[in-house]
Amino acid sequence: MFIVLLGAPGSGKGTISKLLSEKLNIPHISTGDLFRDNLKNETPLGKTAKEYIDKGELVPDEITVKMLVQELEKSSYSGAILDGFPRTEKQAEELDNLLLANNKMVDIVINVEVPFEEIVDRIASRRNCKNCSEIYNIHYNPPKVEGICDACGGELYQREDQKPEVVNNRLEVYKNTSSRLIDYYKDNKKLYQVQAGDSANKTSSDVAEELIKYIKENFKS
């Protein structure tokens, strides 16, 4: 199966994707991870993407598509859970064409909905270790010593794209681009919407279990 996970930055779709990947035994491809790998290795695509990411803006379609194509070509995927792609209607069309060329298709698109106020608080509360990349939340999972990583003793910091003003900008960009994308998949009868987060009283594990049940009941193994 090819499963697409939609949702605003910080909606928990990354965690949900990993849980689905483990339970359904389908590879997980995160465009966020692809971006980070390209940034870390300072590839030409990574350098270009960084200019947009630091400002909380969407990376242009052509750059995102190139990164995904490189990943799909690296291994012969018979299915995948796509986390963070597509983000625009154009990217959705590109994905359909890419899969169609290999006699594949998107089977289901899951839209994870979480109130924006909750997302801003969630992301702005994150801290990352400069050394080992361990992630903390100053409210729900704080380090034992403020500013110091429990795992390796490294310095904790807030990434540029985690600052409230950047998060708000990212969410505004998402809001302006996601409506047409959601309509695209709704029109193609691929969309399944799920409420998540504290306001829905659902953890990522709860959402993943709900989705696994739905997929197993509605799709042949």
Backbone torsions as a table, in degrees:
resi	resn	phi	psi	omega
1	MET	NA	149.4	168.0
2	PHE	-111.6	116.9	-177.8
3	ILE	-115.9	132.4	177.6
4	VAL	-107.9	130.5	175.5
5	LEU	-106.1	117.7	175.6
6	LEU	-105.4	156.1	178.6
7	GLY	158.4	152.0	180.0
8	ALA	-64.4	157.8	174.1
9	PRO	-54.6	129.9	179.4
10	GLY	87.4	7.6	-178.6
11	SER	-80.0	-9.6	-179.5
12	GLY	95.3	6.1	-176.3
13	LYS	-65.6	-26.3	177.6
14	GLY	-65.8	-46.8	178.2
15	THR	-64.6	-43.3	179.3
16	ILE	-62.3	-41.2	179.4
17	SER	-60.4	-43.3	-179.2
18	LYS	-65.6	-39.5	178.3
19	LEU	-65.5	-42.0	177.1
20	LEU	-63.2	-40.9	179.8
21	SER	-59.5	-44.2	-179.4
22	GLU	-66.7	-44.2	-174.8
23	LYS	-76.7	-33.7	-176.7
24	LEU	-99.1	-5.8	-179.4
25	ASN	57.6	47.6	177.7
26	ILE	-121.6	132.3	-178.5
27	PRO	-58.1	143.0	179.6
28	HIS	-105.0	124.3	176.7
29	ILE	-117.1	113.6	178.8
30	SER	-104.1	121.0	177.6
31	THR	-66.8	-26.9	175.0
32	GLY	-61.4	-43.3	177.5
33	ASP	-65.7	-38.9	178.6
34	LEU	-62.5	-42.6	177.6
35	PHE	-61.4	-46.8	-177.8
36	ARG	-62.8	-39.4	177.7
37	ASP	-63.0	-43.0	179.9
38	ASN	-68.9	-35.4	176.9
39	LEU	-67.3	-46.3	-178.8
40	LYS	-61.0	-41.1	-178.6
41	ASN	-86.7	0.0	177.8
42	GLU	51.7	46.6	175.8
43	THR	-74.3	162.1	177.3
44	PRO	-55.4	-40.9	178.4
45	LEU	-66.0	-38.6	179.9
46	GLY	-65.0	-41.9	-180.0
47	LYS	-64.2	-41.0	179.2
48	THR	-67.8	-42.7	-178.9
49	ALA	-63.1	-35.7	-176.3
50	LYS	-59.3	-35.8	-179.6
51	GLU	-59.9	-35.4	-179.0
52	TYR	-84.1	-41.9	-177.6
53	ILE	-60.4	-42.7	-178.2
54	ASP	-63.5	-23.0	179.7
55	LYS	-98.5	1.8	-179.7
56	GLY	74.9	18.5	-179.0
57	GLU	-98.1	157.6	176.4
58	LEU	-68.9	137.0	174.5
59	VAL	-70.9	135.4	-179.2
60	PRO	-51.5	146.6	-176.2
61	ASP	-51.9	-45.6	-173.2
62	GLU	-62.4	-33.6	179.7
63	ILE	-71.5	-45.8	-179.8
64	THR	-62.1	-45.1	-179.5
65	VAL	-61.9	-42.6	179.4
66	LYS	-60.0	-41.9	179.3
67	MET	-63.3	-42.9	-179.0
68	LEU	-67.2	-43.3	179.7
69	VAL	-60.0	-42.4	177.9
70	GLN	-58.3	-42.5	-179.1
71	GLU	-68.1	-45.0	-179.1
72	LEU	-65.0	-33.7	-179.3
73	GLU	-76.5	-24.7	-178.7
74	LYS	-63.7	-38.7	177.4
75	SER	-131.4	147.7	-179.8
76	SER	-82.5	90.5	-178.8
77	TYR	-78.0	126.4	173.3
78	SER	-92.6	-8.6	177.3
79	GLY	-173.6	163.7	-180.0
80	ALA	-167.6	155.1	170.7
81	ILE	-102.6	114.2	-175.8
82	LEU	-95.7	116.2	-176.3
83	ASP	-111.9	109.9	179.2
84	GLY	98.1	2.5	177.8
85	PHE	-146.3	134.2	0.5
86	PRO	-82.3	163.3	176.5
87	ARG	-117.2	-10.1	178.1
88	THR	-134.7	163.0	178.3
89	GLU	-61.5	-37.7	179.0
90	LYS	-62.2	-42.8	178.3
91	GLN	-63.5	-36.6	178.6
92	ALA	-63.0	-41.6	178.7
93	GLU	-66.2	-40.6	177.9
94	GLU	-61.5	-42.4	179.9
95	LEU	-64.3	-45.0	178.1
96	ASP	-57.7	-44.4	-179.8
97	ASN	-66.1	-39.1	-179.4
98	LEU	-64.6	-44.8	-179.8
99	LEU	-70.7	-40.6	-179.6
100	LEU	-59.4	-36.0	179.4
101	ALA	-63.9	-19.1	178.9
102	ASN	-114.3	22.5	179.1
103	ASN	57.9	35.9	178.0
104	LYS	-120.5	172.6	177.7
105	MET	-157.6	160.6	172.0
106	VAL	-75.3	125.7	-177.1
107	ASP	-87.9	-42.0	-178.5
108	ILE	-151.0	144.8	178.2
109	VAL	-120.3	120.9	-176.9
110	ILE	-106.5	123.2	179.0
111	ASN	-105.4	113.0	-178.4
112	VAL	-92.6	116.9	-175.7
113	GLU	-106.4	124.5	176.6
114	VAL	-136.7	136.0	178.9
115	PRO	-55.7	140.0	-176.1
116	PHE	-61.5	-36.0	-178.7
117	GLU	-60.9	-39.4	179.1
118	GLU	-66.3	-38.2	-179.8
119	ILE	-66.1	-44.1	-179.5
120	VAL	-58.0	-47.2	179.7
121	ASP	-62.8	-40.5	-177.8
122	ARG	-63.9	-48.4	-176.7
123	ILE	-73.3	-42.5	-177.4
124	ALA	-66.6	-16.2	-179.8
125	SER	-90.1	-4.5	-178.2
126	ARG	-77.8	147.3	172.4
127	ARG	-136.6	138.6	-177.4
128	ASN	-114.7	146.3	176.3
129	CYS	-83.0	129.8	-179.9
130	LYS	-67.4	-23.1	-173.4
131	ASN	-93.1	-55.1	-173.4
132	CYS	-111.1	-0.2	177.3
133	SER	69.8	13.2	174.3
134	GLU	-60.0	143.1	-176.7
135	ILE	-112.9	134.8	178.0
136	TYR	-123.8	163.3	171.2
137	ASN	-126.5	124.1	-172.8
138	ILE	-66.0	-15.6	178.3
139	HIS	-98.2	-47.1	-170.8
140	TYR	-103.1	-25.5	-178.9
141	ASN	-144.0	61.3	-175.5
142	PRO	-74.1	153.4	174.6
143	PRO	-70.1	158.8	179.9
144	LYS	-63.7	-37.2	176.5
145	VAL	-118.0	125.4	-176.7
146	GLU	-54.7	127.8	176.2
147	GLY	82.4	0.8	-177.7
148	ILE	-123.9	133.5	-179.6
149	CYS	-71.1	129.9	177.1
150	ASP	-64.1	-36.7	-171.8
151	ALA	-73.3	-42.9	-173.4
152	CYS	-131.5	-4.3	-179.4
153	GLY	81.1	7.7	-179.7
154	GLY	-73.1	167.4	-179.7
155	GLU	-79.7	135.5	176.7
156	LEU	-92.7	146.0	179.8
157	TYR	-147.3	164.5	176.4
158	GLN	-103.3	120.7	179.4
159	ARG	-65.3	153.9	179.8
160	GLU	-55.7	-40.4	-176.6
161	ASP	-79.5	5.0	176.5
162	GLN	-105.2	-4.2	-179.4
163	LYS	-74.2	141.3	-173.3
164	PRO	-49.7	-43.8	-177.4
165	GLU	-66.0	-34.7	178.7
166	VAL	-74.3	-39.3	178.5
167	VAL	-60.6	-45.9	178.7
168	ASN	-59.5	-39.2	178.5
169	ASN	-66.4	-41.8	178.8
170	ARG	-61.3	-41.6	-179.1
171	LEU	-68.4	-36.6	177.9
172	GLU	-65.5	-42.1	177.2
173	VAL	-61.9	-44.6	-179.8
174	TYR	-60.5	-45.4	-179.5
175	LYS	-58.6	-41.5	-176.4
176	ASN	-72.6	-23.1	-176.3
177	THR	-105.3	-21.9	-171.3
178	SER	-78.7	-28.3	-174.4
179	SER	-59.8	-44.0	179.8
180	ARG	-69.4	-34.9	178.6
181	LEU	-66.0	-45.1	178.6
182	ILE	-62.8	-42.6	177.6
183	ASP	-62.4	-36.6	179.8
184	TYR	-59.1	-47.6	-178.6
185	TYR	-76.5	-28.6	176.3
186	LYS	-66.3	-43.1	178.9
187	ASP	-63.8	-30.9	179.9
188	ASN	-89.4	7.0	177.2
189	LYS	56.3	40.9	179.3
190	LYS	-110.5	-11.6	-166.8
191	LEU	-85.7	134.6	171.6
192	TYR	-128.9	120.3	-176.0
193	GLN	-101.3	139.3	-179.7
194	VAL	-138.3	135.5	176.8
195	GLN	-86.0	140.3	-178.9
196	ALA	-141.5	175.6	176.1
197	GLY	92.2	179.8	-177.0
198	ASP	-61.5	-39.0	-177.3
199	SER	-64.5	-28.9	178.4
200	ALA	-94.3	-1.5	-178.9
201	ASN	57.0	39.9	-179.6
202	LYS	-130.9	127.6	173.3
203	THR	-82.7	171.2	176.9
204	SER	-61.6	-35.0	178.3
205	SER	-65.2	-39.9	177.9
206	ASP	-61.2	-45.3	-178.9
207	VAL	-64.2	-43.2	-179.7
208	ALA	-60.9	-42.5	179.3
209	GLU	-63.4	-41.1	177.9
210	GLU	-60.9	-43.0	-178.0
211	LEU	-69.8	-39.9	179.0
212	ILE	-61.3	-43.9	178.4
213	LYS	-60.7	-45.3	-179.2
214	TYR	-63.6	-45.2	-177.8
215	ILE	-64.5	-44.4	-178.8
216	LYS	-66.2	-30.5	179.9
217	GLU	-80.0	-23.7	-172.4
218	ASN	-114.4	-7.4	179.5
219	PHE	-130.0	139.5	178.4
220	LYS	-71.5	143.7	179.1
221	SER	-78.0	NA	NA
